[in-house]
Amino acid sequence: MTRPTHTGVVGAGLMGRDIAGLLANGGFPVTLVDVDPDALASARDYHETVLPAALAADDLASRIRYETDLAALSDAEFVVEAVPERLDLKRGVLADLEAVLAPDAVVATNTSSLTPGDITAEATHPERVVLFHFANPALERDLVEIAGDDATEAALATAREVAAAIDRHPVELGAEYRANCLSRLSASIKCAGTWELLAADAAAVDRGAASVGFDRGPMEFIDLIGVDVHLATVDNLADAYGDRYAPPPPVRERMEAMVETGDLGKKRGQGFFEWDGDTCLLPAVDEPHDATPVVAALVNEAHRLVADGVADRETVDEVLKRGSGGDVGPFDVEAMLGREFLREALAERHEETGAGVYEPVF
C-alpha cells in the first residue's frame, strides 16, 4: 500500500483540524476523531467557514466525518495522531487504535517532542508507526518530517505519498530523536531566548531577533505554540537531553505562573505579549537586545543534529527554511557570520550562565 483510500486524524485541536483539512484538500476521505464533542463542533465550523478561503478550496467539510469514537476509524489505512505531547496519552491512543485498525494500517504521529520508538514501546505493531511532523502553522509551511527507526519501508513510503498528495514536502530524517530536526532547532532558539530574559525584557529580545532577520522572535514563538505546550515540551526533552533546553529557574517560575493565570500566549490573547487574533502586538523598544547568543545557539544545535545522524548540513538548512518560511538556514548563517565568531559568542555565554544550550560543540 502507498496511497491510502481512507484517512483519519485523532485530535481536533489547532493542529489536528488543519491536518484533517489538508488531507481533505488532497482528495482523501477523512474521519476526524476527538472525545470532546465541542472540539469537533469547533473544528467543523472552522472547516466550513475559515479553511476554504485559506486553502482556496470549496466544501472541504463534506469530505470529513466528525466522530467521538475511535471505532469510526476501522476502515482507515492512514491515521495521523495529533493529541497533546503526553507520552501516556499517545501510548493509550495507539493501543486503542491497534484494537480497531487493520494490521497494515499506518499510524503517523505528529509528535514534536517524542519519537515513534517512545510511543510504540508497548505496541503490537511498532513497524507501522512513523513520524509525520508538520511545521507550525501547518497551513503556511510546506514541510513534513518523516522518520521511524523501526518502521517498514512500506509505512515510510505511504507517509511520503500522503505528504506529497497534500502538497507538503516530505523530508525523511536519518534517525529518530526527540524533537526531530525542526523542533530541536526551534527549541534551541526558544531556550536561548529565555536565558536572554535574564539580561533584557521580552520585547527587547524579540526586537533584537527581528533585527537580524528572524520572522518571529523566541518569545513570540513560545506565545504562538503556547506557554503550557512549551513547558511540556521542555519536560519531554529533558528525559533525552537533560537540561539543554531548560529555561533558567527564575524564568521557569515566571512561565509556570503565566500558566496558572491563563496567560498562555496567542490562544488566550496574552502571553509574553498581547495578541490581537493572529497578530502579536510586539512593543517598540529603545534598544534591541543583542541576538548573537540566540543565533549562535541555533547554529550550535545544527551541528548537534549532523553529529547525531538526524540529517546532513544541506537537509538541516532545508528543514529550517521550509519550517520557518525563511530563506536562510543555520549553516548559511555560520558562513555569513563566521564559525569562530559564533563559537566565541557561545563560549562567553556558556561561561556566564552555564546553560547547556550555549555549550559549544563545534
Buried (B, 14 or more C-beta within 10 A) or exposed (E): BEBBEBBBBBBBBBBBBBBBBBBBBBEBBBBBBBEEEEBBEBBBEBBBEEBBEBBEBEEBBEBBBBBBEBEBBBBBBBBBBBBEBBBEBBBEBBEBBBEBBEEBBBBBBBBBBBBBBBBBEEBEBBBBBBBBBBBBBBBEBBBBBBBBBBBBEBBBBBBBBBBBBBEBBBBBBBEBBBBBBBBBBBBBBBBBBBBBBEBBBBBBBBBBBBEBEBEBBBBBBBBBBBBBBBBBBBBBBBEBBEBBBBBBEEBBEBBEEBBEEEBBBBBBBBBBBBBEEEEBEBEEBEEBBBBBBBBBBBBBBBBBBBEBEBBEBEBBBBBBBBBBBEEBBBBBBBEEBEEEBBBBBBBBBBEEBEBBBBBBEB
